[in-house]
Amino acid sequence: MVEIHQKNPMAMCPMASMCKGIAEKPPSLLLLMIPGLVLIVIGVLILLEPKILIWLMAAVAILLGFSLLIIATWVRRMAKQFRSAHG
C-alpha cells in the first residue's frame, strides 16, 4: 500500500490560491445585502403600482428571447465547425 504524505495537501488543488484569497479578504457585507434590498424595493413598488409587474415580466421575456437567440446562434456555429472538422 502506497501512502503519499505531503506537508500541504492544498498545493495540489488549482483552486486553492483563489479560495485562499477569498477567505483572506471576504466580500463586503453590503455587497451581499444589495440583491435582497433590491428585491424588497421591487416588491414594495409592485404592491404600490401593480402595472410595474407587467413591465418587469415584459422585460424578462425580452431578455430571455435575446438570450435564446444568442445561444441558438452559438450552437449553430459550433455544430457547423464540428461538422466541418469531422467530415
N, C-alpha and C positions, 0 to 999 in steps of 0.2 A: 504494500500500500504506500503510495507516494503522498507525502504531505508537503505542501508549499507554505512556508512561513514568510510573511512579509511584515515589515515594520509599519507600512502604511497601506492597508488594503484599498483605500480610496484612490490610490495612484493609478490603478487600472481603469477607473471609470472616466470616460471622456467628459461627462457632465459634471464631474466633481469640482472643477475650478469655477464653473458658472454658479453652481449651487453654493459653493463656499462664499462667493461674492455676494449673493443674495442674502445669505444668512448673516454676513457681517454688517451689511447695510440694508436693512429691510425697507420696503417702500413706505412712504408717509401714510399715516392712518387716514389723513384727509383724502388721499387718492383712493383708498379703499371704500370710503363713505360716499363718494360722489355718485356712483351709479344708483345707490339706494335713495339718495336725496333727489336725484333727477326723476326716478320712478314715482316717488311720493308727490313731487310737484306736478308731474303729468297726471297722476290720479286725481289730485285736487282740481286741476284745470278741467278734466273730463267731467267731474261732478258739477262744477260750476257752469260749464258750457259743453253739453254733450256733442255738439257739432264737431268739436275737436277730434273726437274718436273717429269720425268718418274720414277726416283729413289724414289722421295717423294711419288708418287702415289703407287708404289710397296710396300714401307714401310708401308703406311697406310693400304693397302689391307691385308698385312701380320698381322699387329696388330689387325685389325678388325676380321680377321679369327681366331686368337688365342683367342680373347675376346669372340667371339661367341661360340667357343668350350668350354671354361671355363664356360660360362653362361649355356650352354646346359647340361654340366655335373652336375652343381649345381642344375638345375631344375629337372633333372632325380633323383638325390639323394633326393631332398626334396619330390618329388612325391612318391618315394619308402617309405620314412619314413611316409608320410601321409597315404599311403595305409596300411602299417603295423600297424599303430596306430588306424586306423578306420575300420579295417577289410576288 
